[in-house]
Amino acid sequence: MQKKELILISVLLILTLLRATAQNTVNTLSVDTKTYAFYEQKEWKKLIETGKESLENGIDFYYLQYRMGVAYYELKKYRKAIPFFENLVNETPEDLAAAEYLYYSYLFSGMYEDARLFGRTLPVSLKNKLNINFERHLFNNAGAEFKYYTFNNYEASIESDENLNQKISQSLWYADLNLTTYTKGKFTLFQGFSYIDGKNKIFDLTYSDTAFNENVKQFQYYISGNLFLSKGTNVKAAIHYVNTQLEGINPESSMGPGYGNSGPNQLYYKTSLNGIVGFIKYTKSVSNFDFKATIALSYLNSANQILPGIGVNYYPLGNTNLYIGAEFLYQFTNKDTEYTPVPIIKSKVGVRLFKSVWLEPFILYGKSRNLVDEDAFVVYNSPNTLNYWYGTNLNINLKKNRLLLYFTWQKYSFTNNYFINTIEKQVDYNMETFFGGIKFRF
């Protein structure tokens, strides 16, 4: 009796399995037919809806992955398309169409290092087609930047019997040359060479009863390296060296032409200050989010600062047509007592206006001094306290992304500390910068 029951149970199990297999075949065929029809008709949203239901029910096959990837791609939801094309490339590396889709999905979603490193694995024929042979040159990108500063007048008013001790910025401009090198490994090297030239107006009874000019010259060298760790994950380290030279000009002496011709009677003082910044950043892309954690250690104006931060960029459409960024920082310093550090909040919104044009308004709020920004590439080593800034970037990509033009207008609020008869006072003032740059990919 037990033997007959065992045979009966075995037969029932076999029939059940056969029925399930037949039912799955019908469902697979049905999904294949429907999604193919949607693919042909370019009904991308219906295709994605049908594909999601199929995957939830355990029905998955090569062409479903392909069609869903293409559907997300055509809807410009590139970050949603990436997992599907990754599956296809892993399963069939010889499928060059899927590989091309994956490369552009990385690129158009802002995952540039993923695109570059994946591009290195492609056949030569596809590399040439996509123009992604990054290792052909010693330097892959070259750029130049120029910035002009303007200040409103914040000179203190004093009575005839009062003594003023104050430093006032009058003019300033900045220029930079930068180079990028893509190595044959997972490492990207960036270098920047910068120069700043300006003039301050000085009231200081230690040197003179009347105001005199101070020349400002600043030389900077910046080097950073980005290491690609894994999909969507990078770590970046940077060092920024700053040398500032200050010359107090004696207005009662005559100076010979050219820099370096100043004699001992022509200068009240000549000072050279060295500063350095170390910076580390960790970034991770997850779905439509880019998360980051940063820390900067700096020695500027004879003071030490520690600036940790966390931030996130959100791409609500799954592409770079729209993105929202927020960053939170807090500055620790062991020397400055003229202001109370507060949390620093940065925010930006990027919007694609046209095919190759992006507008990016931004804002920062929070008191700081000797602040570093843009992965420590920008150093604000003014002796004054920064209160906030706001502005906008305009980025224009040309020549199939081989030429980048960018322009920035930015307005700042600073607080200047000065003394009248040894009594410390403060005055707020505004500064504006007009910035332009160009970057070319060889």
C-alpha positions, 0 to 999 in steps of 0.5 A: 500500500505504501509503495502504491501511494509513493508512486501516486504522489510521484506522478502527481508531482511530475504532473504539477511540475509539467503544468507549471512549466507549461504555464510559465512558457505561456507567460514568457511567450505572452510577455515576449510578445507584448514587450516586443510589440511595445518596443516596436511601437516605442510605447516605453512606459507600457513596456516598463510597466509590463516588464516590472510585473513580469519580473515580480512574477519571476519571469525574466529573459534576455530580451526583456532585460534588453527592452527594459534597458532601452525603454529607460534609456529612451525616457532619459532615465539613464540610472534606471537603465544601467542595471539592465545593460550591466546584466546584458554585458555580463551575460553576453560581453560580445553584444556591442550594442548593449555595451554602447548603451551602457557606456552612454548610460554611465556618461549621461547619468553623471557617473563619468569615472564608471564610463571611462573605466568601462570604456577601457574594456571595449573593443578597439572598433567601439572605442574608435566609434565612441572616441573614448581612447583616453590613454592616447595622450600624456595630458587628456584635458587642459583648461584655463580660468580667469576671475575678476573681483570687485568690492564695495567701499567699506573704509571706516569714517573717523574723526580728526582726533581718531586713529584707524587701523584697517585693511581694505581690499581694493582690487584683485584678479585670479588666473589658473591653468590646469591639466588632467591625466587619465592613467591606464589604471583606475587613477585620474590625476589633476593639477592646477597652477594659479596666480592672484594679484591684488592691492589693499589699502592699509591704515596702520600707525605702526608704519605710517600716519597716513594710508598706504598701499599693500601689494598682494601676490599669491602663487598656488599649486593644486594636485589631486588624484581620484581612485575608482574603487568599484561601481559608483564608488570613488575616493579622492585625495588632494593637496593645495599649497599656497604662498602669499607675498605682501608688500607694504609700499612706502608712498614717500619713496620712488620705486624702480620698474618691475617686480623685485626692484623694491629697496629697503626704503621703498617698503614698510615690510615684505612678508611671505606666508605659506599655507597648505590644505589636505583634502579627502573625499569619498563618494558613492552612487546609489540609484538616483543619489550620489552621497559623499563624505569629505574632510579638509585639514588646513594651515592658512594665515597661521591658523589650523582648521578642520572642515568635515562635511557630508553631502548628497546630489539627487537626480530625480529624473535619473539623468543630469537634466535636473539635479539638486545638491546639499552639503553640510560642513562644520569648521573647527579652528584653534586660533580664531576668536573673532567669530563663532563657527556655525554649521555651514550649509551649501545648496545648488540646483542644476537645470539643463536649459538646452541640449548642451547648456546647464544653469546652476544656481547655488548658495552658501550660508554660515560664518567661516574664515580660511574656508576651502571649497570645490574639493579644496581647489578654491581657498578663501584665505582672506583675513575677513569673515565670510558670512554667505555667498550666492550666485550661478554657474552657466556651463556650455558643452560643445564639440561633442563634449570635447570643449567646455565653457563655463561662466560664474557670477558670485556675490559674497558678504564679509565682515571686516574687523578694524580698530579705532583708538584700539577699540575693535569694531566691525563692518559688513561689505560685499564682494562680487566675482566674474569668472570664466573658464575653458576646458578642452579634451584632446 
